[in-house]
C-alpha cells in the first residue's frame, strides 16, 4: 500500500502513488522480486485524519505486507491501525512525529526534523537574522524548535516565527511580517543580512509570490526553503533562470536530482509511468517512494524463493537484518536497536543526513563548498519537540 493526499486544497503528493505503480509494473515486468509478484494498492489520504485512517484500514483489510513510500501528516490516525495489525510503515515522507516514534515505522530519511535543522545550519552561514514562515498546525509547531537548533549550533539567534493558515491563498500579511523581521532602518540594520525561509508545501510558491511583490527594492533578503516545498519543476514553472527562486538556498535529504545515482529511477519513470505526468523524478516525494520500495525489494530478496511473506516476516527482517543499501542515494539503512539515535522525540531516525543545494541559473545544484552533513548531533542537543 502507498497512500498520499491528492486533489486537496493544501499539499498534494500524487507523484508518490504514481511512482509506486510504476515500480510495480517495472519489477513485475522482470519477474517480480525474488520470484514474488508485487501488487501495489494506492489510496488518497485526502490530507485529513479520517482519510489517513481509512487508508490504513484499507491496508489492513487487504492484508498488505507493508505500507511503503507514503505521505501523511496525520501520524496518530494511520499508525494506530497499522500497529494493531503489525503492518510495517516503510519510508514515510517524514512530516509526522509518529514516523520517528513508532516501533513499526522504518524511515529512510530524517524527515522534516533534519531538513529544518539543516536549514538552520545553512542559513547561519549566510544571515544575521532569520524569519520562518510555516503552517499553523501541530506539525508546523515543531519547525521553529528544529530550525533554531541548527541556528544555535552555529551561535545564531533564534528565528522569528511567523504562522500561516495551511490552505491560505493570501500571504501578504506574512510576507510583510517577514520583511519587517529581516530588514530594518538604521546603519547597523543596513549592515545585516536577512534571510526568509518558508516551509509551506505547495503554498510556498504562493507565499514567495506575495513576498516578491512586498519586497522593498532597496534591500533583498536571502530566501530559502526545503525540498518538497521547492522543487526543480517549480523553478521551471516560475521562469527558470528568471524565477523568483533564483539564488534560493535549499536543504534536501538526497543528492541533487541531476546526480547519475538517480538514473535507474529515471529509466523506470520513462519506461513504466506511461505518461503519468504526476510522476516527476525531480520531486522528493517520488524519490522517497523509490527509495522506500528499494528497501522493500532488498528485504524481500533475503527470503527464500517461494517462501510465503506476510507483514510479520517483513517486520522481523527489518528489525534484525544487516544494513540495506539504496544504491548510494542514502547511507546504508538499518533499524536494529543498536542503530537508533538518542534524539528526543525522534528515536527512529537512523539517517540524519542532509545535502545543501542552491538554485543557480534556473537549476537546483549542490551548493559550492558544502558536503552532506549528519544533523543527528544537532538534533540530540535540541529541546524535545514531540
N, C-alpha and C positions, 0 to 999 in steps of 0.2 A: 504494500500500500504506500502510495505517495499522496499527501494532501497539501494543498496550498490555497490561499484566497484568490478568487477570480471574480471579475466584474463587480467589485465593490467600490465605494467612494473613497477608500483610503488605499493602503498598499495592496497591489495585485502581483502575484508571482506565478502566472500561468506557465512560464517557461520551465518551472521545476517539474510539473506534471508532464509537460511536453517532453522534457529531457528523459524522464523515467520511461515513457512509452517508446522513445527512440532507442534507449538502451535495451529494452525488452525485445524489440524487433531485431536489433543487432546480435545479441547473444543467441537468440533462438535461430537466427539465420545460419549461425556457425555451430549448431548442435546443442545449444544450451550451456549451462555451467556444470562442468564435470558430469555430463550426462543428464542433468536435471533441466527440464524445460522451465523457463521463468514466466510466471503470469503476474502482470502488474495491474493492480487496481488503483484508480485515481479518485479523488474526492475534492469537491470545492469546500474549503474550510470557512468561507464567507466572512472571515475576519471578525467572527463573533464566538463567544464561549459555547453557545449551543451548536454552532456549526462545527467547531473543533471536536466537541464531544460526540456529535453524530458521526464524524469521520472515524473517530477511534472505535465507536461501537460497530461501525461497518467493518473495520479491520478485524474485530473480534468475531463478528458473525460469519465472516468469510474465512476464518481460520488463517489469517495472514501470519507468515513466519516472522515478519518484521515490518515495521513502518520505517521507510527509508527516504532520506533526502527531502524532508518536508519543512513547511514553514507555518508557524503559528505563534502568536504572542500570548495565547491562552493556555499556558502550560498546565495549570491546575485542571482545566476542563478535559484535555485529551490524555494526560498522563495517568490519571486515576483508573480509567477503564483498561488501559494497556497494562498497568501494573497488576490489576486484578487477575488478568489472564496470562501474565508472564510474557507479554509480547515486547521484544526489544525495540527501542527507538534509536535508529542509527542515522547520525548525520543530520540533525535538525539545523535550521539556519542560525540558531543561537540568540533569539530575541526574548526567550522566556527563561526565568531563573531555574525553573524545574528541569530544564535540559542539562543543567550543570549540578543538579542535586539528586535526581532520581537514580537509584542503582540500576534501573532498566534503560537509562539513556547512555548512548555511546557517541559523544560529539566528535566531529572530525576537525573542528576549528574551535577557537576560543570565543566565538560568538561576539555579540556587541561588547562584552566586557573588555576583551583585548583590543578591539578596534578603537574604542573610545579612549582607553588608557594610552594606546599607541598614538592617537591624535594629539593627546596632551604632550607626549614626547616630541612629536613632530613640530607642533606649534611653539613649544617653549624655546626652540632654537631660532625662531623667526619673529617672535612677537614679544611685546612688553605687556600687552593686555589682551584678554580673550573674552569673547561673548559666545555662549552656546545657545542656539535656538533648537528646542526639542519638543516632542509631543507631551501634552499634559495628560499622561496616562501612567498607570502603575509601572509599566516597563520603562517609560520615559523618566520616571523619578530616580532611577539608578544612574542615569547618564552623567549628571553633574559630579557625583561622587567619583565615578571612574575617570572622567576627564581630569578632574582636579588631582587624582592620584598621579597621573602622568605629568601634570604641570609641577606638582610639588616635588616629584623625584628630580626635577631639574631646577628646583628653587624658584619657581614662579608662583605668583599669587593666584588664588582661585579665580575661575571664570565667572562672569556674570551669567546667571541662569534665567533664560527667557522662555516662557512656556507658550505653547500654541495649541489650539484645538487640532486634533489629529486629521480631521477631514475639512479643515478650513480652506476657503477659496480666496481669502483676503489676509495677506500677511503684512500689510502696510504698517500696522502698529508695531509688530515685532521687528520689522526692518528698521523703523525709526529708532526703536529702543536699542537695537544692536549698534546702529551708527553712533548713538549717544554714548554708549559704553566703550566704544573703541576709537573715538575721535574726541577732540575737545578743543578748548581755546587756551591760549597762553603759550609762552615759549617752551615750557617743559613738556606740555602735551604735544606740541608740534614735533618734538624730537622722538616721541614714542611711536612704535609701530603696532597698530591694532590688527587683530585677526578675528574674523567671524566664522564660526563653524556651525553648520546646520545639519541635523540628523533627523529628517522628516520623511524618509521613504520617498514615495512618488511625489509628495508635496514639496520636496526640496527644490525642484525646478521652479515651482510657483513662488516659493519664498525668495529665491535669488533673483527672480524677475522683479519682484517688488523691491528688493534690496538695491538692484541696479538703478531703478527709477528714483529711489530715495537718496542714493549715494551722493554725497557732496563732491563737486568736481575738484575742489582744492586738495582733497586727500582720498586715497583709495585704500581701504583696509584689505589685507590679505584674506581671501576666502578659502574655506576648506570644508571637507565632508569625509564620508567613509564610503567604501564600495558598497553598493546596494542602494544608497541614496543618490549617488552619481555614478554613471557608467559611461562606457565609450559610446553606446548608442545615444545616450542623452546629449553628449558633447556633439556628436554628428548631427543630431536633430536640431540643435540650437545654434548651428553655424560653423561647426568645425573650428578652423583657425580663428574665426570671428566670434566664437561662442563666448558668452559671459563667464564660462568656466575656464577660459584660457588662463593658465598660471595657477589654477587651484591646486592646493595640497590635498592628497587623499591617502587614507590608510586602507590596507586590504589584508586578507588572510593569505592570499595566494600570489604566485608570480604574476607579472603583468600578462594580459591576455595575448600579447604578441609572442610570448615565450614559446619556443618549439615544444616544450613539455605538454602543451595543450593540443598538439596536432592529432593524437588519437581521438580525442573528443570531437574535434572539428570534423574529422572524417566521418565519424558516426552521425553527427548532425547533418552533414551534407548528404550522406547516403541513406539515412533512415528516418529523418524528421519529416520527409515527404511534404515539403512546402509549408510546414507549420511555422509561421513567422513569429510565434511566441517564443521559440527556442533560439535564444541569442547566445552564441558561445562566449561572448564577452561579458555576459551577465553573471554576477557572483551567485545568484540563485541556481542557475543551470549548472554552474561549475561545482557548487556544493552537492547537488544531486548526483552529478557524475562521480565525484569522489566517494560519496556515500554508497553508491551502487558498486563502485570498485571494491570497497571494503566488503560488502556483502559477497561479491564474487570470490574474493580471496578466501573468505571464511568457508564458503560452500566447497571450494576446491580442497579443503582439508578433510572433508568427509570421504568415506569410501564411495566409489562409483555405485550407484543404485541404492545406496542407503537412504531410508526414509528420513526426511528432515522436517522438524517442527520448530516452533518458537523456542521451546525449552532447550533444544540442542544448539540452536543458534546462540542463545544467551550464554550457555555454558562455554561454548567455544570462544566467544568474545571475552568472557571473564578469565579464561585460562590460557588462551593461545599466545604464542610468540607474537612479536610486533607485526603489524600488517603494513605492507608497502603500498604506496599510492602513486607510483611512477614518478616520484620526485616532487609532486605537487604539494605535499606536506611532509614534515618529518615522519618517520615510521610511527604508526599509531598503535598503542597498547592500552587496554583498560584494566589491567590487573591491579590488585590492591596497591602493589608497590609503585605503580606508575601514577597514582593520584597525587595532586599537588595540594599544598596547605593554603589554599585560597579561601578565605572566609566567604561563605555564601555560594561558592562555585567549586566545590571539591571535585567535580567530574572533569574539570579542564585538564586535558592531557597534552594539548597542543596550544601553547600560548604565543605562537609566532605571528608577527605582523610584517608586512612589507610596506615601504613608503613609496608613494607614486606622486607624479605631478602631471598636469595637463600641459603639454608642450607642443606647439604647432598643431593643435587640434587632436593630439593623440595622448592616451594615457601611457606614460613611460616610467621606468624606475627613476626615482629621484637621485640625481647625481650625488655620489659620495655616501649614499646610505645603503646599509646592508640589512637583511632581515633581522629582526630583534625579538627575543623572547620576553614577553611582557609579564611572565609569571612572577618574577621578583617584585615588580611594581605592584601587582595585584595582591600579593601576600601582605604588603605594607599598607594597603588601602583599608579604610574603615569598612565594616560589614555593610553590605547594601541589600541584603535579602534575608 
